[in-house]
Structures are given as C-alpha cells and as structure tokens.
Amino acid sequence: MVGLMAATAISGIGLMASITVANVLGAEILGRNSRAAGLPGTAVLVGAALTSLPLSRFMGRAGRRPGLTIGYLLAVVGGVVIILAASIDHFLLLLPGMFFMGSGYAAWLLSRFAAGDMTPPAGRAKAMGLITWTGVIGAVVGPNLIEEMQGISNALRVPGSTGPYLVAAGACLLAVLIVQVVLRPDPIQIGRMMDEEANLEVPQELARPRSALLRLPSVQVALAALIAGQLVMVMLMSMTALHMRGLHREWRVVGLVISVHLLGMFAFSPVSGWLADKFGRVTVIVAGAALIISASAIAAIGPLANAFLFTSMFLLGLGWNFGLVAGSALLTDAVQPSERPDLQGFADLLQSGMSAVSSLLSGVIFAELGYARLSIIGASLMILPLSVVWAKRRAMRTPVPELV
C-alpha cells in the first residue's frame, strides 16, 4: 500500500501539472483565438477513456504491476512527443502526444482498484480512499510548481510550456520503478490468496460476460454514481474559472476557488472510505449525490458572490469524492475477482469519456444559457443515481444471489 501510494503521488504531480497546461500549450501553437486550442485537453481525456479498458483487461491477465507499468510508460512516450511537437510548432503531432499522456492518467485512476485487490471487503473502501487521497498531492503541488517546471525546460532549451511534460515523463518513469520494485507480490495475486483462504476462489472460466454483470443492481447503482458525479463535476468545474473571469475576478481568487474544489475532491478520501465501510456504500453514494445537488443549487442562486462559489466548489468536489470512493468499492464488491478488471476498466472508460463529453458540452450550454442555468442542469442530472438507488433498493437487500 505504501509503495502504491508513493507511485500514485509522484506520478500525480506531473500528470496534474501537464493536464493544467494542455490547452495553454495548444493556444501557444495555434494562437489564443483559435477554436481548436481546447483540443489538447480533450485529447488527454479521450486517451484516458480509450486506454482504461485495454489496460484493465491486461491487468486481469498479467497483473496490476505490468498494467500500471505500460500505462505510465505510454505517458512517458506522450511527453516526448509533446515536447517534439512544441519544438517544431506542429499542432497535429501534439494531439497523439496528449492522447498517450491520457494513458498515464488512466493508470493513475486504476491504481485505486489495485488497493481494493489487496484489502478485505470490510476495509476496501478506506484503502481505495487512501489511494485517491494521494491526488491532493498532485492537485496542490503540481499546478503550483508550473513556473519552476518551465524553468527546467528553459534550461534545456525547449519551449517553456513543455516543462510540465518533462516533469510528467520523469515522474511516470519513477512511478514505474517504484511499481516494479515494491508491488511484489502483485496486488491481484494477493487478492486471489485472500480468496483462497476464505474459500471464495472462483475459476476464471466461470467469469460472467459484462452484459450479465451490467444487469446486477449493485453494478447499476455504482455506475450511475460514478458517471453522473463525473459528468456534473466536470460540467461545473470547467466553466467556473471562465465564469469568474467574466465577472472580472482576479486570477488569485480564481486559483483559490479551484484549490478549494480540489481539496474537496481529494483531501477527505480516507474519511469517505471509512464512512463507506462503516455505514455502507449506498448510503455514502446518496450523501454524495445530495452534496452535488446542494453545490449546484448554491452555484445557481448565488453565481455572483465569491462566498457562494467557494462553498459550491468545495461541496462539488466532496460530493464527487463520496461517489467515486463508495461507487468504486461497491463495483468491486458486487462481482467475482475474475470479473473485476474488465468491469473496472469499463467503468473508468465511461467516466473519462463522460469527462470529454461534458467538457465539450458545458461550453456550449454556458455560452447559450449562462452559469446559473448550467448549474440547474447539473443538479437535475444527479437525480439519475438517486433514481437508480430507489429502483434497486429491494434487490440490493439480498446481495448473495449476485455472487453465485
């Protein structure tokens, strides 16, 4: 667990910084008024979405250690391609580099499931929360070191905005080293050993197809929580900075609001995991949905006041965190060990894909309807997980048939 936390913390510093400046780099190559300048950030999200499932399937066959290694190494390749593209001002070459950088982000997200492999069900959500908690290190440290990272790139005589990608490539290489040395035995192997001790081992050939797993009530609730939470969080977060700049807020205030949001997203992950283990996954999922609805409502009724925005963005991040940790634990609990990697990768594919879709659509909605109506739409979308919980509440009271 300590080695896994170290790898995710170190890689997260570089990955978070590189994602922060993705569109800035695109604007520098194309010109700040280009409508395509936002494509690099979208390419990162698309890369994370499309590599999540193959990486997770590979982990199911070969183990978490080889899968995480490949994901991080692809990010290293992406960093090199991005630096080359920026050096020759080649925008089309920049996009595949960003795509491969997204695979590192996919590996970073999948690390929480490696923690679940190593932990009995009674403490699984807390373990996943600890890995998610390392995101606060990347989210706080990474973006705040961008200026220093640019200094590194200037010293190496490459474009200044590529500094975060130099650091991301180095951080992912270091994460590979940690994963290769420390993650022994492989987390999946540890999980199988625990299952053997508990007489729960199920032969690989008995694994059910994904279509059958998607009909399980617990899986449906978990996916609804993960997808809806991601959709609304990205929708509001991506437009908040633009909204505040439109109100002529200083960049210092904008940065503080985003920092408070990131604090809500990651800092309380161990607490949300503990709550999910103690009071149940579904209880925390419902609480997370309620927090996001509250955040959206506050943003809608007080879009002009800084205090409202601070409160809204914190609650938005915290609600997302509740849904992510509890939903991931519920998804893992609901199926047999041999079925987990494919379903987990599919869940992350949907999450990252939803981020890309939400990022694109939120700009259109914001331009046409404004920030307050965008927030109301966000609150309405959170009815989805609550409706699924209500519809499946009786079936989830008897979970044993799902596991046989």
N, C-alpha and C positions, 0 to 999 in steps of 0.2 A: 504493500500500500504506500509506503514512504517513497519507494522508487517510482511508482506510478504517479504520485502527486508531484514529485520533482520534475518528471518528464513533461507533464501537462503544464506545470507552472512556467518552466523555461520556454517551451515551445509557444505558450500563450503570449508571452511578452512580445516575441517577434511577430506572431500572427496577428495580434490585435493592432499593433502599430501599422503593419502592412495593409490591413483592411481599411484603417482610418484614412490613409493617404492614397488609396487606389484611384478614386475619381479625381483627386488633385493631380496625380501624375498624368491621367488621361487628358485633363484640361491643359496641362503644360504642353503636351504634344500637339493637340488639335487646336488649341485656342479656347479661352474660357467661355466663349459664347456658343461653342459647338454643342448641338443637341446630343451628340454621341459621346460626350465627355463622361457621362454616367455609366457607360457600358462596362468599364473595367470592374467596378464594384459589383455589378450584376454578374459578370463572368466568374467572380470568386464564388458567389452564392450558387450559380449553376454548377460549377465544378464540385462544390461540396455536395450538392444534391446528387449528381450523376455518379460520383465515386463512392458514396456512402454504402450503397447496396453491394457492389462488387467487392469492396474492402471487407464488409461484414461477412459476406459469404465465404470469402477466402479465409477469414479468421475462423469460421466454423470448421473448415477442413484442416487448416495448418496451424491455427492457434492465434491468440491475440498478439503475441510478440512479433511474428512475421508480418501480420497485417498492419500493425502500427508502424513498423519499420518501413514498409512500402509507402504508406500514406505520407509519412514525414519526408522520405527521400524524394517523392514526386514534388513535394513543396520546395525542396532544395533545387530541383531542376527548374521549377517555375520561377524561383528567384533569379536564377542565372539568365533565363530567357527574358525576364522583365528588365533586368539591368542592360542586357544587349539591346532590347527594343528601345529603351530610353536613350541609350548612347547613340543610336542611329536615327532617332525620331521616327520609328516605324510603329504606327498605332496597331495595325493588324497583327503584328508579331506580339504586341503587348497582351492581347486577349488570350491566346493559349497559355501564356505565362501565368496570367491571373487564374485561368481555369485550373492549372496544376497547383497553384497556391491554395485553391479551394480544397484540394485533396488533403492537404495538411490540416485544414480546419475540420474536415470530416473525421480524420483520425483523432484529432483533439476531442471532438464530441463523442466519438465511440469509446473513448477511454473510460467513461463513466460505467459502461456495461462491463468492462474488464474488472472494475471494482466489485460489481454485482456478482461476477463469477466466483470471486474469492470469499464471499461472505454468505453465511446462512441467512435464510429469509427474515429472521427476527431483527437483524441489523443491516439488511441490504440497503434500505433507503438512506440510512445515515452514511454508509460507505459511499454510495453514489453522490450524496450531498458533499462529502469531503472532496471528492474529485472535482465536482462542479465549483466548489469554493475556490479552487486554485485560479479560476477565471478572474477573480477580483485582482489577483496579482498582475495578470496580463492586461486587464482592462484599465487599471490605475497606472501601472508602471510604464507599459508600452507606449500609449499615446503621449505621455508626459516626457518621454525620452526622444521624441522625434527630432528635436533640434540637435541633440547630441549625435543621433544616428546620421543626420545629414552632414555633420562634421566629419564622420568616418568616411562617407562617400566622397566628400570634397578632398580629403587627404589621399584617397585612392584615385582621384581624378576621373570619377564617373559622375553623372548627373546627381545633384544634391538630393532630389526626391527619392532616389533609389536607396538611400541609406537604410530605411526600414527593411528593405528586401535583402540587403546584405546581412543585417542582423537576424532576420527571419530564417534565412538559409543556414546561418551558423547555429542559431538556436535549435532548429529542427535536426541538424546533424548531431548536436549534443544530446537531444532527446533520443535519437536513435541509439547512441552509445549507452545511455542510461537504460533504455528498454532492453537492449541486447545483453547487458551485463547483469542487471538487477532482476528482471522479470523471469526468474527461474525458480521453480517450475512455472510453466505457462499458466496464466490465470484460468483458462478453460480446463487445463489438466487438474488444477486444484479443485475446481467445481465438480469435476467428474469423480475425484477422490472422495469429496464430501458426500456426493450422491451414493457412491458405493457403500460408504459407512452407514448411511441412512436407509440402505436397501431401496433406493429410488432410481437406480440406473435403468435407463430405457434404451434398448438397442437403436442404433442410428436408422436402421431400415424401417422402424415404426414411426418415424417422424411424419407428421401430417403435412399435407400441402398448405401453402399460405392461404389459399381460398378457404380452407376449413378453419384455419386459425382466425381469420378475419370475421368469422361468424360468432366467435366466443364473446359473450357480454363484456368480460373484463378487458379484452383486447380492444373492443369498440370504444369503451369508456376511456381507456388510456390514449388511444389515437385521437379521439375527439379533443381531449385535454391538450395534448401536445400540439396538434395542428391549429386549433383555434387560438391558443395562447400565443403561438409564434406569429400567426397572421396579424393579430391585433397589436402585439408588441412592436413588430417591425413597422406596421402602418403608422402608428403614432410617433414612435421614436424617430423615424426617418424624416418626418415633417416638422418636428418640434423645433429643431435648430433653424430651419428656414422660416418658420412662423415667427420665432423670436427676432431674427434678423429683420424681418419685415416690420416689426414693431420698434426697430432701431435699438434693440438691446445690445449692450456691449458684449464682445466676444468672451470677456471674463465671466459674465453672468451666464452666457450660453454654455460655456465649459463647465460651470458649476452644476447647472441643471443636468447635463449629460452625465457628469460624475456621480451625482446623486442617484440617477437612474441605474447606472452600472453597479453602484453599491447595493441597490435593491435586488439587482439581477443575481449577484454572486455572493455577497458577504454573508448572507444568512442561510446558505445552503446546508450546513450541518444542522441548523435548527429545523429547517423544513424537513430534512431527512429523519431527524429524531421524532418530529411530530407525526410523520407518515408511519413510522414504525410503531409508535405508541397508540395513536388514535385511528389509524387505518389510512390506506392510500386514497380511498374515495372521499373521505372527509376533508383531506388536505386539498384534493383536486377541486372540490366545491368551494373551499375557502379561497383558493387561488382565483377561480372564476369570479367570485364576489369582489375580490380586491381589484381585478382588472376592470370590472364594471364600474366600481367606485372611482377608479382612476380616470376612466373615460368620461364619467359624469362630471367630475371636478374640472377636467380639461374643457368640457363643453360649456359649463356655466361660468367659468372664470378664465377665459383664454387670454385676457389682457394683463392679469396680475401675476407677478413673479412668484408670490407665495403659493398660488394655486398650481402653477406649473411645477414648482419644486415638489409639492405634495403629490401631484398627479404622476409625475415621472417616477418617484420613489415607489408608490403603490403599484404602478405598472410593472416595474422591474421585479418587485417582490411577488406579485401575483403570477408572473411568468415563471419565476423560480419555483413556486409551490407546484405549479402544473408540471414543470419539467421533471423535478425530482420524484414527485409522487407518481406521475404518469409513467416514467421510465421504470420505476420499481414495480408498479402494477403490471406493466407489459412483460417484465421479466418473470414475475411470479406466475403469470397466467398460463405459461406454456412449459413444455418439457425442455431440458437442457439442450437436446439435439436440435430443437426448433428455434432456439433463441437468436442465433446470429442472423439468420435470414430475415426474421421479423424485425429485429432491432435495426438492421440496415435499411429495411423498407420504411420504418418509422422515421429515421433520420433523412432519408430521401424525400419523404413528404414534407418534413419540417423545413429543410433547406430549400426545396422547391417552392414552398409556400412563402419563404422569405423573399425569393426573387420575384415572385408574382406580386406580393404585397408591396415591395419596394417600387415596382413599376406603376401599379395601380394607384398607390397612395398619392403620387404626384399629380395624377390626373384629377382625382377626387378633390384634393386640396385646392388645385387651381380653379375648379369649377364651383365647388360648394363651400370652401373655407375650412378652417381648422375646427370650429365648433361642430359643424355637421359631420366632418370626418370622425370626430370623437364619438358622436352619437352612433354612427355606423359601427364603430369599434365595439361599443357597449352592446349593440344588438347582436353582433356575431358571437359574443360569449354566451348567448342563450343555447348555442349548439351543445357544448359539453354538459350543461345543466340538463338539457332535454334528454340526452343520451343516458345520463345517470338516472334520471327519473324513470325512463322507459325500461332500463335494465336492472332496476333496484332489486326486484324479486328474484330474478335469475342469479344475481351475484350473491345472494344469501346462501346458495348451495353450490360453492365452487368446486367441490370434489369431482363431479362428473366431467368437468372440463379437463382434468388431469389424467383420466384413464382412457 
